[in-house]
Amino acid sequence: MKYSYSLKGHPYDNGRMEAFHSILKHEEVYLKAYETLTQVQAAIGWYINFYNRNRISNVA
């Protein structure tokens, strides 16, 4: 594991994860109404798998 060297309030190394969370919320979470926690966990698990294997990305 590599530790962060940024100072508190300057999360420069966290940008990609923040971007992923934003994409996850806009493309999966906000579009559906879930009834149970199990449905949420399954949908997020499916989306992470989809994001890593099938989603077309513009990131080099």
Backbone torsions as a table, in degrees:
resi	resn	phi	psi	omega
1	MET	NA	140.5	178.5
2	LYS	-106.0	129.0	-177.6
3	TYR	-82.7	154.2	177.9
4	SER	-77.5	140.3	176.3
5	TYR	-111.4	4.5	178.7
6	SER	-80.9	155.7	-179.7
7	LEU	-83.1	163.6	176.4
8	LYS	-59.1	131.8	-178.4
9	GLY	88.4	-1.9	179.0
10	HIS	-131.3	68.8	-174.0
11	PRO	-81.8	62.2	-176.8
12	TYR	-63.5	-33.8	-177.8
13	ASP	-81.2	-2.1	-176.4
14	ASN	-103.0	4.4	-174.1
15	GLY	-61.0	-42.7	-178.7
16	ARG	-67.1	-38.3	179.3
17	MET	-69.1	-39.2	176.7
18	GLU	-62.3	-40.8	177.9
19	ALA	-63.9	-41.7	178.4
20	PHE	-61.9	-44.4	179.4
21	HIS	-60.4	-39.5	178.4
22	SER	-63.9	-45.2	178.8
23	ILE	-63.2	-44.7	178.8
24	LEU	-57.1	-46.9	-179.1
25	LYS	-65.6	-42.8	-177.0
26	HIS	-75.3	-32.4	-176.4
27	GLU	-95.6	-14.9	-177.5
28	GLU	-130.2	-59.8	-168.7
29	VAL	-67.4	-47.8	-175.9
30	TYR	-71.9	-15.4	-175.8
31	LEU	-88.2	-11.2	-174.4
32	LYS	-129.0	156.9	174.2
33	ALA	-110.9	114.3	-177.9
34	TYR	-94.7	146.0	-179.9
35	GLU	-101.4	-29.0	-178.2
36	THR	-133.5	160.7	176.1
37	LEU	-63.4	-34.5	178.7
38	THR	-61.6	-39.6	177.0
39	GLN	-64.9	-40.5	178.3
40	VAL	-63.1	-47.5	-179.0
41	GLN	-62.2	-42.1	179.5
42	ALA	-65.5	-42.6	-179.0
43	ALA	-66.1	-42.1	179.4
44	ILE	-68.3	-40.4	175.9
45	GLY	-60.5	-43.3	178.1
46	TRP	-62.9	-44.3	-177.0
47	TYR	-65.5	-40.9	178.1
48	ILE	-61.1	-43.2	177.1
49	ASN	-62.0	-46.2	178.0
50	PHE	-60.3	-46.1	-178.2
51	TYR	-60.6	-42.7	-177.3
52	ASN	-75.5	-27.5	-172.6
53	ARG	-111.9	-33.0	-169.6
54	ASN	-121.6	-25.2	-174.0
55	ARG	-69.9	133.7	177.0
56	ILE	-77.0	127.7	-176.2
57	SER	-120.2	147.5	176.7
58	ASN	-99.0	11.7	178.9
59	VAL	-86.4	130.5	-178.0
60	ALA	-79.6	NA	NA
